[in-house]
């Protein structure tokens, strides 16, 4: 069995909302390369990024690189980014 939203609701699992904490985001496209040319954790040519935990992840052109409050970085797929993030200003 897999836990689903429906099963969690039936079981009375607590539900949470992620806090709206602002983060910086850069779309990983060649036109933005100047914005991350000094970011040593990101290898745009090989499409990899090293996380705070020391894990290396692959990304696709068009994904977004997020810079968090502790200056940690991670990537998010373009469609997920647009569905879950909105501009602060």
N, C-alpha and C positions, 0 to 999 in steps of 0.2 A: 504494500500500500504506500502511496505517496501522500504527503501532507499537501493539501490544496487550501485555497482561501475558504472554500465552503466547509471543508472538514475542520479547519482551525476554528471557524465560527461555531460549528456544532460542539466542539470540544471546550469552548470557552477560553481559547488562547487569547491573551491580551493583544490588542491592536495598537499600533503606534504610528505617529506621523513624524517624518524626518524634519528636524528643525531647519528653518530657512536660513542657512549660513551662507553668506556670499563667498564665491570663489571666482578666480580668474579663469578664462577659457580661451584657447586659441585653436581655431580650425586648422587641422594638419593638412595643409595644401601648399604647393610650391610658392604661391603668391605670399604666403605668410612666413616663409623660411627665414627672413631677416629677424623675425620676432623671437625665434628660438635657436639662432645660430650659435649662441654661447651656452645653451642648455646641455650640459655634459651627460645628463641622464637619458637624453633623447638622441637616437640615431635615425634621422629622417631617411637617409638613403637605404638603410637596411630595415626600416619600418619597425624599430624596437624601442621600448622605453623601460628603464629600470625604476622600480618602485622603491618606496621607503624601506620596505621589508627585504629588499635585495632581490626581488623576483624580476625576471625579464619577460615582458609581454610584447607580443606583436600587435601592430595596428594597421589599419588601412587608410589610404589617402582619403581625406574627408571626415575622418573621426576627429574628435576634439581632445586636446590635452588640457586637463584641469590642474590648476595650481591651488592647493588647499591652504587652510589657515596655518598649518605647520610647515608650509612650503613643500609638502609632499606632492607628488605628481601621479596622475593616472590618466588613462584614456577612456573615452566613452564613444560608442558607436553613434554616428550622426543622428539616426532616427530616435534613439533613446535620449540623446542630448536635447533634441528639439521637443520631445514629449515631456521632459522632466525639468528643464531649466528655462528661465526667462531672464531677460536683461534687468539689471538693478536700476539703471537710470531710465 
